[in-house]
């Protein structure tokens, strides 16, 4: 019996999103706080760092979710083959080159 790995895949994606968000926000806050102490501009760089951390987190979120959805949705070739459709129904109206019309007997050259 093969275990269903869907739950594991979803949980690892969620943990990855949380960790990357914490890293981006933490680096932004740390870098902003460091620059504020260095230049004496108390909340300015902290806010800029947090905004950059949020932007980086959103970009990372977009890329991770889009990669997750690409891997979760079957490709068109897999959908047609797995459902038993596609090759037979699409090929009914297609003519093979050189076979011509059955009734008329014309041949494509």
N, C-alpha and C positions, 0 to 999 in steps of 0.2 A: 504494500500500500504506500503510495507516494503522498507525502504531506502537502497541503495547500500552502504555497509560499506567498500568497497574496498579502496576508496580514503582515508578514515579515517585511515584504517589499514596501508596503505603505508606512510601516513604522520606521524603517531606516530612512525613507525619504523625509519624514517629519523630523527625525532627529537631525538629519543633515541640514534642513532648513533652519532649525533653531540654533544649531551650533554656528552656522555661517552668519546668521543675523547677530548673534552675540559677539562674534569676532569683529564684524564690521563696525558695530556700534561701540564696542570696547576700544578698538583702535582709534576711531574718530574722537571719542571722549578723551582718551589718554593723550593723543597727539594735540588736541585742542587745549587741554589743561597744561601740557608742557609748554606750548607756545605762549599761552597767557602768562605763565610764571616767568618765562624768559623775557618777554617784551612788556609786561606790566599792563596788559589789556585784558582785565579780568574776565568778563563773560564772552568776549567777542569770538576768540578762536575756539572756545569750547562749543559755542553754538554752531559755528561753521563746521567744526569737526563732527558734531552730531548730525548735521544735515548731510554732510558727505557720507557718513556712515550709513544713514538711512537710504541715501541714493544707491550706494554700493550694495546694500542689503536687498533693495528692490530689484536691481539688475540681476543679482545672484538668484533671487527668488524666481524671476522670469525664466532664466536659463535652466534652472533645475526643474521647474514645473513643465516647461516645454519638452525637455529631454525625457521626463517621466511619462508624459502623454504620448510622445513618439514611440516609446518602448511598450506602452500599454495597449495602443491601438494596433490591430493587425493591418498589414499592408494589403493593398488591393489584390495582389496575386494570391495571398493567403486566404482572403475572404472568399474569392471566387472558387478556389479549390476546396476549401473546407465546407462550403455550403452546397457543393454539387452543382452550382450554377456557373455561368460564365463561359466555359469552353464550349459546351454544347449549344446553349441558346444563342451565343454570339456567332457561332460558326454556321448556323442554319442559313443565314442570308448571304454568306460569303461564297464567292465563286473561286474555284481554284484556277490559276492561269493555265490556259491551254485546253481546258475542258469544254469551253464554249457553252452555248445555250442548248439545253436538252432537246427542245422542240425544233429549233431552227437549224441547229447543226453548225452555227458559225463558230469560228475559232479565233481567239485573240492572239495576235502576233506581236 
